[in-house]
Amino acid sequence: MDEHTPVLVDETLTALAPEAGGYYVDATFGRGGHTARLLAALGGEGRVLAIDQDREAIAAGRQRFADEVRLALVHAPFADLATLVPAHSQGRPLRGVLFDLGVSSPQLDAPARGFSFRTDGPLDMRMDATRGEPVSSWLARAGIDEIREVIAELGEERFARRVAEAIVNARRAAPITRTLQLAEIVARAVRTREPGKHPATRTFQALRMFINDELGQLERGLAAAADLLAIGGRLAVITFHSLEDRMVKQFMQGLSRVDPELARLPVIPPSAEPRFRIVGRKARPSAEEVASNPRARSAMLRVVERVR
Ligand SMILES: C[S@@+](CC[C@H](N)C(=O)[O-])C[C@H]1O[C@@H](n2cnc3c(N)ncnc32)[C@H](O)[C@@H]1O
């Protein structure tokens, strides 16, 4: 129950090309699958700063890596990388950063965390249960248009209006406090099922992304990582759905091309040359990986390297 099978591990390690003795950041520690492989590649002088905004992840990591002096484990949101890295690096150049986005299996599988529409639990969905508000309290007070917008934009749900209306009607009768209660409200409102998908999939994804400010976190985390990397350092990002992947793709393309305004000049000034280059093509899990870990199904890995 407390296990997470890391995705695209070999591909990520190849992409980060860890250097013995280097300093690396795992921005999404989870249960430490990627961190363990990084540490194994780094030798005695290597160091990893691993971050997670979930206290349970950090507590499990402190047990698993109790004797690991090369690892610093920090409970924090990765949007704070710009302050976390200088505070922990002791001046070491940063050779690589990994983001493996979304939620872990222990989060999804624990009914008490409220992420799953398949098991009953309190409608919470916060990765950091020490801050912010649970989905249930936001749904109790949000306006119908706000709810519709979140579900339409973050869930890319065609029937967002119907779902929002169903939520607002249902909460007049009784507060919506449980995951299965919400899943049923949505299933009654969205009768058209996408093959293999529960009708509440999109709504749950949207509410999770909203309550954890996932796109805001990602925007700040990526910008900080790009600024912090040393020349030759690599940024690897694993995403699980199209909204995240679009943001990462656009961010990486922006980093690795000449400013379009300056690109029109006959001679491009050296200061306008891109600071990054894209490494390889987007990687997807193999059929074998998906067969043994269905949660890897939608994973995509993108990588850039700082060149100046
Ligand atoms: C897919 S799991 C990572 C799994 C990990 N690579 C492993 O091998 O076990 C994502 C983890 O990132 C954490 N997380 C997601 N967004 C975060 C954020 N903005 N700041 C810090 N941690 C975050 C989640 O709490 C979760 O534990």
The ligand as an SDF file (V2000), in Angstrom:
LIG
                    3D

 27 29  0  0  0  0  0  0  0  0999 V2000
    4.5500   10.8690   -9.1620 C   0  0  0  0  0  0  0  0  0  0  0  0
    5.0360   11.1380   -7.5170 S   0  0  0  0  0  0  0  0  0  0  0  0
    6.7880   11.0080   -7.5730 C   0  0  0  0  0  0  0  0  0  0  0  0
    7.2830    9.6080   -7.4470 C   0  0  0  0  0  0  0  0  0  0  0  0
    8.7850    9.4710   -7.2880 C   0  0  0  0  0  0  0  0  0  0  0  0
    9.5170    9.8900   -8.4640 N   0  0  0  0  0  0  0  0  0  0  0  0
    9.1680    8.0420   -6.9170 C   0  0  0  0  0  0  0  0  0  0  0  0
    9.9420    7.4240   -7.6600 O   0  0  0  0  0  0  0  0  0  0  0  0
    8.7060    7.5560   -5.8850 O   0  0  0  0  0  0  0  0  0  0  0  0
    4.8310   12.8720   -7.3130 C   0  0  0  0  0  0  0  0  0  0  0  0
    5.2300   13.3790   -5.9390 C   0  0  0  0  0  0  0  0  0  0  0  0
    5.4510   14.7730   -6.0760 O   0  0  0  0  0  0  0  0  0  0  0  0
    4.8980   15.4550   -4.9960 C   0  0  0  0  0  0  0  0  0  0  0  0
    4.5420   16.7910   -5.4860 N   0  0  0  0  0  0  0  0  0  0  0  0
    3.6440   17.0950   -6.4500 C   0  0  0  0  0  0  0  0  0  0  0  0
    3.5990   18.4200   -6.6330 N   0  0  0  0  0  0  0  0  0  0  0  0
    4.5130   18.9510   -5.7860 C   0  0  0  0  0  0  0  0  0  0  0  0
    4.9390   20.2850   -5.5230 C   0  0  0  0  0  0  0  0  0  0  0  0
    4.4030   21.3270   -6.1510 N   0  0  0  0  0  0  0  0  0  0  0  0
    5.9220   20.4680   -4.6160 N   0  0  0  0  0  0  0  0  0  0  0  0
    6.4900   19.3970   -3.9660 C   0  0  0  0  0  0  0  0  0  0  0  0
    6.0920   18.1330   -4.1580 N   0  0  0  0  0  0  0  0  0  0  0  0
    5.1300   17.9050   -5.0680 C   0  0  0  0  0  0  0  0  0  0  0  0
    3.6900   14.6430   -4.5870 C   0  0  0  0  0  0  0  0  0  0  0  0
    3.3760   14.8750   -3.2350 O   0  0  0  0  0  0  0  0  0  0  0  0
    4.1630   13.2140   -4.8730 C   0  0  0  0  0  0  0  0  0  0  0  0
    4.7100   12.6320   -3.7220 O   0  0  0  0  0  0  0  0  0  0  0  0
  1  2  1  0
  2  3  1  0
  2 10  1  0
  3  4  1  0
  4  5  1  0
  5  6  1  0
  5  7  1  0
  7  8  2  0
  7  9  1  0
 10 11  1  0
 11 12  1  0
 11 26  1  0
 12 13  1  0
 13 14  1  0
 13 24  1  0
 14 15  1  0
 14 23  1  0
 15 16  2  0
 16 17  1  0
 17 18  1  0
 17 23  2  0
 18 19  1  0
 18 20  2  0
 20 21  1  0
 21 22  2  0
 22 23  1  0
 24 25  1  0
 24 26  1  0
 26 27  1  0
M  CHG  2   2   1   9  -1
M  END
$$$$
